[in-house]
Amino acid sequence: MADQDLLRIRSTAQAYAEAVRATQRFFDRVEDLVDPSVQAEYATLAEQEKRAGRDRLDALTSAGVEVPSVDDSEAGV
């Protein structure tokens, strides 16, 4: 595997993990799930997670790292 591929995989995995952590931190501080501003912020965080997940999967696929049983389950990420 080329060094650039591995660097991209690491970078996108780190970005995905950070997006998930940001969502977790958000829920640590939320007190009112019905508040429209809370819902709007969650929508933004959820989209960032999806985008980061797609980027991570794209990096893995581009490098030839595929596990169909896992990749299929994350198609919506």
C-alpha positions in Angstrom: 0.0 0.0 0.0 1.4 3.4 -0.9 2.4 5.7 1.9 -0.1 8.3 0.6 -3.0 5.8 0.8 -2.1 4.9 4.4 -1.8 8.6 5.3 -5.2 9.3 3.8 -6.7 6.3 5.6 -5.3 7.5 8.9 -6.5 11.0 8.4 -10.0 10.1 7.4 -10.3 7.6 10.2 -9.2 10.3 12.7 -11.7 12.8 11.2 -14.5 10.3 11.5 -13.6 9.5 15.1 -13.6 13.2 15.9 -17.0 13.7 14.3 -18.4 10.9 16.4 -16.8 12.4 19.6 -18.2 15.8 18.7 -21.7 14.3 18.6 -21.1 12.5 21.9 -19.9 15.8 23.6 -23.0 17.5 22.2 -25.3 15.0 23.9 -23.3 15.3 27.1 -24.4 18.9 27.4 -27.9 18.8 25.9 -30.8 19.2 28.3 -33.8 19.8 26.0 -34.1 17.5 22.9 -37.2 19.3 21.8 -35.5 22.7 21.5 -35.3 23.6 17.7 -31.7 24.9 18.1 -30.7 21.6 19.6 -32.3 19.7 16.7 -30.6 21.9 14.2 -27.2 21.5 15.8 -27.7 17.7 15.9 -28.6 17.7 12.2 -25.3 19.5 11.4 -23.3 17.1 13.6 -25.1 14.0 12.0 -24.3 15.3 8.5 -20.6 15.8 9.5 -20.5 12.2 10.8 -22.0 10.9 7.5 -19.6 12.9 5.4 -16.6 11.8 7.5 -17.8 8.2 7.3 -18.1 8.3 3.5 -14.6 9.9 3.2 -13.1 7.2 5.4 -14.8 4.4 3.4 -13.7 6.0 0.1 -10.1 6.2 1.4 -10.2 2.5 2.3 -11.8 1.5 -1.0 -9.4 3.5 -3.0 -6.5 1.8 -1.3 -8.1 -1.6 -2.0 -9.1 -2.3 1.5 -12.6 -3.8 1.4 -14.6 -6.1 3.6 -18.0 -6.5 2.0 -19.8 -7.6 5.1 -18.6 -4.5 6.9 -18.7 -2.1 4.0 -22.3 -2.9 3.1 -23.5 -2.2 6.6 -21.9 1.3 6.4 -23.2 2.2 3.0 -25.6 4.8 4.6 -22.8 6.3 6.8 
